[in-house]
C-alpha cells in the first residue's frame, strides 16, 4: 500500500473522533487545542488530525467561527442536521424526500433570532419535545395544544406541530423574532396550526396541554405561576435554558406540575420534562 493511501486511511479513521471531540467539548475549541488534545491522547500525528479537520470543514460538517479575534471550530448547522430521533433540520430549499421513514423535516430561514440549532439548549428542547410527544401518544387523546414561550426563530413550535400538536401558540416580545418565526411558519406550511403572537403571558386565557419554554432560570422562575395557570390538568412542561448546576432549583420550582420524566445535559446546559401521571412505557 502506498504512503499516500496509508495516510488517507489514517485521515478517514480520524473523522469521527474529531467530529465527536468538537461536539462534546464543554467549551469552544480551537483547531490548535483540538490537534494538541487528540495527538496527546493517542498515537495520531498532528498532521493527520489537521488533515481530518480540513476534510470535515470541506465537507461542511465543521466550520470555523471567529469571536474576539480568536478562531474556533464548531459543528456546522447550516446543512441537514438530525436533532432528535425524528426531527431533521434541512436547508430552506433543500430536498427532504430521502429522509429515513418516520422523520419530519424542519426548514429554517437564516436569521438573528435565537433558535438556529447552534445552542445546546435548542437541541435539548427538540429532543425533549420528541420524547414527550412520543411518550404521550400512548395516552388517549395525547397532547393537542401547546404554548411556546419566547419562540425566537419558531423552531420549537415547528417541531411540536410537525410531531402532531394540532395548535401551537408561539409568543415572543421581540417583534423581529416574531417576523422570523412567522416567515418560518409559512416556509414550513404550518400557518393553519401555528399562531405567532406578541401577547404577554398574563394576556393569554386559553389553556394548553403542553407548555414549552427555553429560557434562563430567573425568567422560568418568574413565569412559573403563569405556566401553572395555562397548563391543562394532566399536561406537561418542556423546560430548557438552564445550566446543569441550576437543575435542582428548576425542579423545585416546577414540582407542582408533576415528576421529572426526562432530563438531559449537553455542554453544561440542561433540559427537563415535567409531566403529571405519565403513561407507562411498554
NUBA-466146 format. One line per 5 residues: their letters; for each residue x, z, y of C-alpha. Coordinates in pm, 1 decimal. Last residue first. Layout:
<pts>
A = X Z Y; ...
</pts>
This chain:
<pts>
XXXXX = -4407.0 2711.6 -61.9; -4367.4 2857.9 284.1; -4613.5 3134.7 365.5; -4818.2 3074.6 677.1; -4709.0 3257.8 994.3
XXXXX = -4927.0 3558.0 1086.6; -4835.4 3570.2 1455.6; -4548.7 3349.9 1564.8; -4225.4 3386.1 1759.2; -3965.5 3109.6 1746.2
XXXXX = -3613.9 3172.5 1875.0; -3333.3 2980.8 2045.7; -2978.8 3095.7 2116.1; -2681.1 2960.5 2308.4; -2325.5 3061.9 2211.2
XXXXX = -2221.4 2716.4 2100.4; -2533.1 2676.3 1887.5; -2739.9 2969.6 1765.4; -3062.0 2951.3 1567.3; -3359.9 3176.7 1511.3
XXXXX = -3685.0 3129.4 1323.7; -3981.4 3347.3 1225.9; -3942.4 3612.3 1497.1; -4245.7 3833.2 1444.7; -4555.6 3841.2 1658.0
XXXXX = -4660.9 3761.7 2013.7; -4633.2 4126.7 2124.4; -4260.4 4121.4 2026.2; -4183.0 3885.3 2313.8; -3986.3 4126.6 2534.9
XXXXX = -3802.8 4299.4 2250.7; -3702.5 3962.5 2100.4; -3568.0 3843.7 2435.9; -3361.8 4160.0 2480.3; -3216.6 4116.5 2132.3
XXXXX = -3134.5 3750.3 2190.6; -2932.9 3821.8 2507.7; -2596.6 3835.7 2326.1; -2653.9 3482.7 2194.2; -2709.1 3343.7 2540.9
XXXXX = -3061.3 3249.9 2639.0; -3203.5 2902.9 2708.0; -3453.7 2894.7 2424.5; -3807.3 3002.3 2347.6; -4070.1 2848.9 2119.0
XXXXX = -4393.7 3051.7 2120.5; -4670.3 3058.6 1860.2; -5046.9 3099.0 1847.3; -5256.0 3333.4 1632.4; -5483.8 3411.8 1925.9
XXXXX = -5435.6 3138.8 2188.3; -5141.8 3178.4 2424.5; -5208.3 3149.8 2797.0; -5231.4 3523.0 2865.7; -4920.1 3606.0 2662.2
XXXXX = -4733.1 3329.4 2847.0; -4843.9 3467.0 3183.9; -4724.6 3817.7 3091.1; -4393.0 3681.1 2962.0; -4306.0 3470.8 3267.9
XXXXX = -4086.9 3731.2 3439.0; -3900.0 3793.5 3112.1; -3851.1 3422.9 3045.7; -3726.2 3378.8 3402.1; -3469.9 3658.7 3364.3
XXXXX = -3362.8 3519.4 3022.8; -3288.4 3162.2 3128.4; -3536.8 2886.6 3048.7; -3632.0 2657.8 2760.8; -4000.5 2746.3 2742.0
XXXXX = -4252.7 2613.1 2490.1; -4603.0 2756.8 2446.0; -4806.4 2663.2 2138.8; -5174.1 2722.0 2052.9; -5273.0 2665.3 2413.9
XXXXX = -5503.2 2841.6 2661.5; -5672.2 2671.3 2954.3; -5652.8 2853.8 3288.3; -5329.6 2739.6 3450.8; -5282.5 2837.0 3815.8
XXXXX = -5078.6 3152.2 3749.1; -4825.6 2947.9 3550.9; -4767.4 2723.3 3851.1; -4909.4 2374.1 3854.9; -4678.4 2079.5 3921.7
XXXXX = -4822.8 1874.7 3638.0; -4730.6 1621.6 3372.3; -5015.0 1562.0 3125.7; -4916.7 1447.2 2777.3; -5158.6 1308.8 2517.1
XXXXX = -5314.5 996.3 2669.2; -4995.2 906.7 2857.2; -4793.5 905.5 2533.2; -4663.7 550.7 2544.5; -4298.5 658.4 2500.6
XXXXX = -4190.9 483.6 2821.1; -4501.2 620.2 2994.9; -4409.9 976.5 2900.7; -4051.5 911.7 3007.1; -4170.6 797.5 3350.5
XXXXX = -4386.5 1109.7 3383.5; -4091.1 1332.0 3292.4; -3867.2 1161.8 3548.2; -4129.6 1196.1 3822.1; -4196.0 1558.8 3728.6
XXXXX = -3823.1 1634.7 3738.8; -3803.0 1496.0 4092.4; -4103.4 1707.4 4197.1; -3933.5 2029.2 4076.4; -4194.8 2299.2 4003.0
XXXXX = -4230.4 2179.3 3645.0; -4524.2 2165.9 3404.0; -4585.1 1969.1 3084.5; -4939.0 2018.0 2950.0; -4939.7 1884.0 2595.4
XXXXX = -5242.2 1752.3 2405.1; -5280.0 1643.6 2042.3; -4965.2 1806.2 1903.1; -4857.2 1585.0 1610.2; -4480.4 1553.5 1590.2
XXXXX = -4467.7 1287.6 1862.7; -4661.6 1515.7 2095.3; -4427.8 1811.3 2046.0; -4118.8 1590.6 2078.7; -4246.3 1433.5 2399.8
XXXXX = -4324.1 1774.7 2548.6; -3972.1 1885.7 2456.1; -3814.9 1576.7 2612.8; -4006.4 1593.0 2939.4; -3698.1 1528.3 3153.6
XXXXX = -3738.8 1872.9 3307.5; -4037.0 2039.0 3132.1; -4008.6 2375.9 3302.1; -4286.9 2530.7 3092.8; -4413.4 2307.5 2811.5
XXXXX = -4773.9 2402.5 2730.0; -4910.9 2303.4 2391.1; -5231.9 2207.4 2213.3; -5324.5 2129.4 1851.6; -5119.0 2352.7 1623.2
XXXXX = -5233.5 2361.0 1260.9; -5604.1 2301.2 1196.4; -5598.5 2495.6 870.4; -5245.6 2626.9 837.8; -4996.7 2435.0 621.9
XXXXX = -4906.1 2215.1 920.7; -4787.6 2539.2 1079.8; -4446.6 2527.9 913.6; -4390.2 2161.9 1003.9; -4495.5 2228.0 1361.3
XXXXX = -4263.5 2529.3 1376.0; -3955.1 2364.5 1227.2; -3976.4 2054.1 1447.4; -4039.6 2269.0 1754.1; -3737.1 2486.9 1673.9
XXXXX = -3514.4 2185.2 1609.9; -3611.0 2040.3 1948.0; -3551.7 2374.1 2118.7; -3203.5 2405.0 1964.9; -3113.0 2057.8 2094.2
XXXXX = -3228.7 2148.4 2444.3; -3046.4 2483.0 2435.4; -2724.9 2310.0 2325.7; -2705.4 2103.8 2647.4; -2626.3 1733.6 2619.3
XXXXX = -2971.3 1634.0 2494.4; -3081.0 1488.7 2833.8; -3311.1 1781.8 2909.5; -3246.4 1894.3 3265.6; -3341.9 1637.2 3527.3
XXXXX = -3072.5 1400.3 3655.2; -3190.2 1078.0 3495.7; -3125.2 802.8 3244.1; -3450.6 707.6 3067.8; -3531.6 888.0 2746.0
XXXXX = -3681.7 744.8 2428.1; -3792.0 968.2 2140.6; -3823.0 813.3 1795.2; -4001.4 984.5 1503.7; -3852.3 1025.3 1156.5
XXXXX = -4074.0 1036.2 847.6; -3901.8 744.8 675.0; -3543.4 696.2 799.4; -3504.0 479.5 1106.4; -3471.6 100.3 1087.4
XXXXX = -3756.8 15.7 1323.9; -3635.0 217.3 1620.7; -3464.4 -61.0 1817.4; -3317.4 36.8 2152.0; -3481.0 -26.4 2487.7
XXXXX = -3473.5 330.8 2617.4; -3186.1 429.3 2385.0; -3291.3 631.7 2078.0; -3340.3 1004.3 2031.8; -3418.6 1093.7 1669.2
XXXXX = -3654.2 1374.0 1568.1; -3748.5 1439.0 1204.2; -3482.5 1670.0 1060.4; -3353.0 1756.5 1405.9; -3158.5 1609.8 1697.0
XXXXX = -3062.5 1275.7 1540.6; -2879.2 1070.9 1803.5; -2903.1 700.3 1888.1; -2688.6 617.6 2189.8; -2627.2 800.7 2517.4
XXXXX = -2574.8 1138.0 2350.9; -2196.1 1105.7 2329.6; -2041.9 1415.6 2178.4; -1794.1 1577.4 2413.8; -1426.5 1543.4 2505.1
XXXXX = -1288.5 1696.4 2822.7; -1090.4 1578.1 3124.1; -995.0 1814.3 3408.4; -1015.5 1745.6 3783.6; -1299.2 1990.7 3836.3
XXXXX = -1501.6 1817.3 3564.5; -1428.4 1486.9 3394.8; -1614.8 1368.8 3086.6; -1463.8 1170.3 2799.6; -1691.7 1033.5 2530.2
XXXXX = -1745.0 1073.4 2158.7; -1967.2 879.6 1918.9; -1947.4 554.8 2117.6; -1748.7 365.0 1854.3; -1456.1 326.0 2096.8
XXXXX = -1461.6 701.2 2165.7; -1459.8 772.0 1791.9; -1169.6 528.7 1745.9; -961.7 688.0 2022.8; -1023.6 1035.9 1884.0
XXXXX = -910.2 922.0 1537.5; -594.9 765.3 1686.4; -519.8 1089.0 1874.4; -552.4 1283.5 1547.8; -323.3 1038.1 1367.6
XXXXX = -52.4 1063.2 1636.6; -75.0 1441.3 1645.1; 20.6 1444.6 1277.6; -215.8 1593.4 1023.1; -74.3 1852.0 785.3
XXXXX = -332.8 2110.7 861.9; -430.8 2382.1 1107.3; -162.3 2313.3 1371.2; -236.6 1941.4 1393.5; -608.6 2009.3 1431.4
XXXXX = -551.3 2266.7 1706.6; -290.1 2067.1 1901.3; -485.7 1741.8 1890.2; -802.2 1920.6 2003.4; -620.4 2102.9 2281.4
XXXXX = -474.9 1776.9 2417.9; -806.5 1595.0 2387.6; -968.9 1867.2 2594.6; -1230.9 2099.5 2451.1; -1543.8 2233.0 2614.2
XXXXX = -1625.0 2578.4 2486.8; -1767.6 2718.6 2163.4; -1640.1 2413.8 1974.9; -1885.4 2306.0 1703.6; -1947.4 1950.1 1820.3
XXXXX = -1585.6 1876.1 1916.0; -1442.4 2009.1 1589.5; -1711.8 1827.1 1389.5; -1621.3 1494.1 1546.8; -1250.8 1550.1 1475.1
XXXXX = -1317.5 1665.2 1118.2; -1545.2 1362.8 1055.1; -1305.0 1101.5 1189.3; -993.3 1248.3 1025.6; -1020.7 1076.4 687.5
XXXXX = -1063.3 738.3 850.9; -746.9 796.9 1058.2; -547.8 872.7 745.3; -691.1 566.3 574.2; -569.1 351.9 863.9
XXXXX = -224.1 513.0 849.7; -195.3 426.6 479.8; -308.1 72.1 559.1; -48.6 37.4 833.4; 226.4 162.9 602.1
XX = 134.2 -96.2 341.4; 0.0 0.0 0.0
</pts>
